[in-house]
Amino acid sequence: MAAIAQRDVIKLLRDRPRLAVNLAFPVLLVAGLGSMLQPTVGRVTGLSAVTLAFTGVLAATLFQSTAAGMISIAEDRETDFSRTLFVTPVTRLTLVTGKIAGESAVAACQGICVTVFAVAAGVRMSGGQLAALLLPGLACCLLGGAFGLATVAWLPNQRSAMEIFQFLIIPQYVLGGVLVPLHGVPSYLNALGYAMPLRYAVDLTRAAFYRGLPGYHLVVSTGPAIDLAVIGGLIAVLMISGSLVFDYRERTR
């Protein structure tokens, strides 16, 4: 597990364009759209739109980075590196867990950079709030990794994985309440939002950050207990199913 995780971290350090792009997108969301939404969001909720966007974008960045990093499974399959891994006398679940651990470490580095930029952009947080983000951040990474594994395991090649991922991730940004909480939306959109895994990651992150603050009930829709239960269940189901499919496709290739 440690060796596989180390490989993904080294690949990130050598792939500087990927690192730059992955950092530029959340920075633009926090600084750009957060500032643009301030007049509306500030008037309705009385909260800082930039801070609100930061909590959602942080969760989305951790989730998306880990999920998208799992696309390298398709690349390893095309180059037959995955068959090299299958020689090792360990379970398939151990192999994919190492993969998720490595992509989670990569996502954590990006999350730290996003947090530093958010503070520079005017987001104010205490040491307690910063510490409270650690557990939700880990949950976002694990959920993203399990989601990415279960998706990529079914796809035949890297090109298909990259195209499908865009289709699966973009709706979650909209229906997951990444920039602003989903309050007052039509019931059918709210129902679709609850079908998005990212929504629970965003809600858990905001619940940890705004706990004890006046705007808590304005930004949290489901509650941390439900969020943790759903995230834990999704991680278990997606990890097991993704591992089984990955193992089956490799053995029958």
Backbone torsions as a table, in degrees:
resi	resn	phi	psi	omega
1	MET	NA	-44.9	-178.7
2	ALA	-65.8	-38.0	-179.2
3	ALA	-67.0	-41.5	179.2
4	ILE	-67.4	-41.3	178.0
5	ALA	-63.4	-41.1	179.6
6	GLN	-62.6	-37.4	179.8
7	ARG	-60.5	-42.7	-179.1
8	ASP	-67.7	-36.5	178.2
9	VAL	-66.4	-42.0	178.8
10	ILE	-63.5	-40.3	178.2
11	LYS	-60.8	-38.3	178.4
12	LEU	-65.0	-44.8	-178.3
13	LEU	-63.1	-27.6	179.1
14	ARG	-87.4	-15.6	-177.8
15	ASP	-106.0	75.6	-175.8
16	ARG	-67.1	-37.4	176.7
17	PRO	-58.3	-41.2	178.2
18	ARG	-62.5	-42.7	179.7
19	LEU	-62.9	-42.0	-179.5
20	ALA	-64.4	-44.7	-179.3
21	VAL	-66.3	-42.6	-179.3
22	ASN	-64.3	-25.4	177.6
23	LEU	-87.6	-33.4	-176.4
24	ALA	-66.4	-40.1	-175.9
25	PHE	-63.2	-52.7	178.2
26	PRO	-64.5	-32.3	177.6
27	VAL	-62.7	-42.7	178.1
28	LEU	-65.0	-38.0	179.0
29	LEU	-65.2	-45.3	-177.2
30	VAL	-68.3	-52.1	-175.2
31	ALA	-76.8	-43.0	-175.3
32	GLY	-77.3	-67.1	-176.8
33	LEU	-69.0	-32.7	177.0
34	GLY	-60.4	-43.2	178.6
35	SER	-68.9	-37.8	179.7
36	MET	-66.1	-32.8	-178.7
37	LEU	-84.4	-8.2	-175.1
38	GLN	-56.4	-46.9	-179.2
39	PRO	-57.7	-41.7	-178.0
40	THR	-77.0	-52.3	-177.2
41	VAL	-65.0	-41.2	179.7
42	GLY	-62.3	-38.6	-179.5
43	ARG	-70.5	-37.6	-176.0
44	VAL	-80.2	-43.8	-173.6
45	THR	-105.1	-22.3	-175.2
46	GLY	76.8	12.6	-179.1
47	LEU	-109.5	162.1	176.7
48	SER	-75.3	122.8	179.7
49	ALA	-67.3	-31.6	179.3
50	VAL	-66.6	-43.4	177.8
51	THR	-65.8	-40.7	178.3
52	LEU	-62.8	-43.0	178.2
53	ALA	-66.0	-37.1	179.9
54	PHE	-60.1	-45.8	-178.2
55	THR	-63.8	-39.7	178.6
56	GLY	-72.4	-42.4	-178.4
57	VAL	-67.6	-36.0	177.5
58	LEU	-60.4	-48.4	178.9
59	ALA	-62.5	-42.8	-179.4
60	ALA	-66.2	-37.4	179.4
61	THR	-64.4	-45.6	179.3
62	LEU	-63.8	-43.1	179.7
63	PHE	-65.1	-50.9	-175.6
64	GLN	-67.8	-41.5	-178.2
65	SER	-62.4	-44.7	179.6
66	THR	-67.9	-41.7	179.9
67	ALA	-64.3	-47.5	-178.5
68	ALA	-66.3	-31.3	178.2
69	GLY	-63.3	-23.9	179.6
70	MET	-71.6	-10.2	176.3
71	ILE	-61.1	-25.5	179.6
72	SER	-62.5	-16.6	173.8
73	ILE	-61.3	-41.8	178.0
74	ALA	-65.4	-38.0	177.1
75	GLU	-64.6	-43.2	178.5
76	ASP	-63.1	-33.4	178.4
77	ARG	-68.2	-40.0	-178.9
78	GLU	-69.3	-32.1	-179.7
79	THR	-93.3	3.6	-179.9
80	ASP	66.9	14.7	176.5
81	PHE	-68.4	-30.8	-180.0
82	SER	-62.7	-33.0	177.3
83	ARG	-67.3	-32.7	174.9
84	THR	-62.6	-41.3	178.4
85	LEU	-65.0	-34.9	-176.2
86	PHE	-68.7	-14.2	177.0
87	VAL	-70.1	-28.0	-176.1
88	THR	-64.6	140.7	-176.7
89	PRO	-81.4	58.0	177.0
90	VAL	-133.8	166.5	-179.5
91	THR	-73.1	158.1	177.1
92	ARG	-63.9	-33.6	178.6
93	LEU	-63.3	-35.3	176.9
94	THR	-64.8	-40.3	-179.7
95	LEU	-64.0	-47.3	-177.7
96	VAL	-72.6	-28.9	175.8
97	THR	-65.5	-39.9	175.0
98	GLY	-62.5	-38.1	177.3
99	LYS	-63.1	-45.4	179.7
100	ILE	-66.2	-37.9	178.5
101	ALA	-62.1	-41.9	179.3
102	GLY	-65.7	-44.8	179.0
103	GLU	-68.5	-30.2	176.4
104	SER	-67.4	-38.1	176.4
105	ALA	-64.3	-39.9	176.7
106	VAL	-62.8	-45.9	179.8
107	ALA	-64.1	-36.4	179.3
108	ALA	-62.9	-39.0	176.6
109	CYS	-60.9	-41.5	178.2
110	GLN	-68.0	-38.5	178.4
111	GLY	-63.0	-37.7	176.9
112	ILE	-63.8	-42.7	179.3
113	CYS	-63.8	-41.4	178.2
114	VAL	-63.3	-40.6	179.5
115	THR	-65.2	-43.5	178.2
116	VAL	-60.9	-43.9	178.8
117	PHE	-64.0	-40.5	-179.2
118	ALA	-61.2	-41.5	176.7
119	VAL	-62.2	-41.6	178.2
120	ALA	-65.9	-28.4	-178.9
121	ALA	-84.2	-1.9	175.5
122	GLY	113.9	2.0	177.6
123	VAL	-74.1	125.9	-179.2
124	ARG	-104.2	128.6	178.4
125	MET	-146.9	146.8	178.3
126	SER	-86.2	170.8	176.4
127	GLY	-62.5	-34.8	178.1
128	GLY	-66.1	-40.2	177.8
129	GLN	-65.7	-39.2	178.8
130	LEU	-64.7	-42.8	178.8
131	ALA	-66.6	-33.5	-179.4
132	ALA	-67.6	-18.5	-179.7
133	LEU	-81.2	-11.3	-175.1
134	LEU	-65.9	-49.6	-179.2
135	LEU	-65.3	-48.1	175.3
136	PRO	-60.2	-35.2	178.3
137	GLY	-62.8	-42.3	177.0
138	LEU	-63.4	-41.2	178.7
139	ALA	-63.2	-38.9	177.8
140	CYS	-62.7	-42.8	179.6
141	CYS	-64.5	-47.0	-178.6
142	LEU	-65.2	-40.3	178.3
143	LEU	-64.8	-43.8	178.2
144	GLY	-62.7	-41.7	178.9
145	GLY	-64.1	-43.5	178.9
146	ALA	-65.9	-39.9	177.9
147	PHE	-63.4	-44.8	179.3
148	GLY	-64.3	-40.7	179.3
149	LEU	-62.4	-48.0	-177.6
150	ALA	-65.0	-29.7	179.6
151	THR	-78.2	-50.5	-174.8
152	VAL	-67.8	-31.6	-177.8
153	ALA	-58.8	-27.7	-178.4
154	TRP	-87.8	-15.0	-170.4
155	LEU	-92.6	146.9	-172.0
156	PRO	-79.7	-28.9	-174.8
157	ASN	-152.4	173.6	-176.2
158	GLN	-67.2	-38.2	-179.1
159	ARG	-62.4	-44.7	177.5
160	SER	-62.4	-40.2	-179.0
161	ALA	-62.4	-42.9	-178.7
162	MET	-65.9	-38.8	-179.5
163	GLU	-72.3	-42.3	-179.7
164	ILE	-66.0	-36.8	-177.5
165	PHE	-62.9	-39.0	177.5
166	GLN	-60.0	-41.2	179.8
167	PHE	-65.7	-33.2	-177.2
168	LEU	-85.8	-28.8	-174.4
169	ILE	-86.9	-43.8	-174.7
170	ILE	-58.0	-46.4	177.3
171	PRO	-59.6	-29.4	-179.6
172	GLN	-70.8	-30.7	174.5
173	TYR	-63.2	-38.7	-177.9
174	VAL	-77.5	-51.1	-174.7
175	LEU	-88.2	-3.6	177.7
176	GLY	-93.0	-1.1	179.2
177	GLY	67.4	37.9	-175.2
178	VAL	-65.1	-46.4	-177.2
179	LEU	-86.8	-43.0	179.0
180	VAL	-138.4	148.5	178.4
181	PRO	-63.0	150.6	-179.5
182	LEU	-88.8	86.6	175.9
183	HIS	-120.6	135.6	178.3
184	GLY	78.6	14.2	178.2
185	VAL	-87.4	159.8	176.9
186	PRO	-55.4	151.5	-174.6
187	SER	-62.1	-34.5	-178.8
188	TYR	-70.1	-33.9	175.9
189	LEU	-70.4	-36.6	177.9
190	ASN	-65.5	-38.1	177.8
191	ALA	-66.1	-40.6	176.3
192	LEU	-63.6	-36.9	179.4
193	GLY	-61.9	-38.3	179.5
194	TYR	-70.7	-14.2	176.5
195	ALA	-86.6	-3.5	-178.5
196	MET	-93.8	119.9	179.1
197	PRO	-57.8	-34.8	-177.2
198	LEU	-63.5	-28.4	-178.7
199	ARG	-59.8	-40.8	-178.3
200	TYR	-71.4	-33.1	176.8
201	ALA	-67.2	-42.8	178.4
202	VAL	-65.3	-43.7	-178.2
203	ASP	-64.1	-40.0	178.7
204	LEU	-66.1	-40.1	179.2
205	THR	-63.9	-44.2	179.2
206	ARG	-68.3	-35.2	178.2
207	ALA	-63.0	-38.5	178.9
208	ALA	-71.5	-39.6	-176.0
209	PHE	-73.8	-40.9	-174.7
210	TYR	-96.0	8.4	-178.8
211	ARG	-60.4	127.8	-179.9
212	GLY	84.0	-1.2	179.3
213	LEU	-98.4	156.7	-176.4
214	PRO	-58.7	-32.8	-175.8
215	GLY	-88.8	14.9	-174.5
216	TYR	-56.5	-49.9	-174.8
217	HIS	-72.5	-13.6	177.6
218	LEU	-82.9	-23.2	-174.5
219	VAL	-111.2	-11.8	-179.0
220	VAL	-110.4	125.8	-175.2
221	SER	-105.3	-37.0	-176.1
222	THR	-105.7	-38.8	-178.3
223	GLY	108.2	147.1	-174.7
224	PRO	-63.6	-33.3	-178.8
225	ALA	-64.3	-46.7	178.8
226	ILE	-67.0	-41.1	179.6
227	ASP	-58.7	-47.4	-179.1
228	LEU	-64.7	-39.5	179.8
229	ALA	-64.7	-44.7	-179.3
230	VAL	-67.3	-44.8	-179.2
231	ILE	-62.6	-45.2	178.7
232	GLY	-60.7	-43.2	178.7
233	GLY	-65.1	-42.0	179.1
234	LEU	-64.9	-41.3	179.3
235	ILE	-60.3	-46.3	-178.5
236	ALA	-63.2	-47.7	-177.4
237	VAL	-66.1	-45.9	-176.7
238	LEU	-69.6	-37.6	178.8
239	MET	-64.3	-48.1	-177.5
240	ILE	-66.7	-47.8	-179.0
241	SER	-65.5	-41.3	178.7
242	GLY	-63.5	-40.3	178.5
243	SER	-64.5	-41.8	-179.6
244	LEU	-65.4	-43.6	179.7
245	VAL	-66.7	-42.8	178.8
246	PHE	-59.9	-44.9	179.6
247	ASP	-64.7	-42.3	-178.6
248	TYR	-64.9	-44.6	-177.8
249	ARG	-66.6	-33.2	179.0
250	GLU	-72.7	-38.5	-177.7
251	ARG	-74.3	-25.6	-177.8
252	THR	-102.8	7.9	-177.1
253	ARG	-72.8	NA	NA
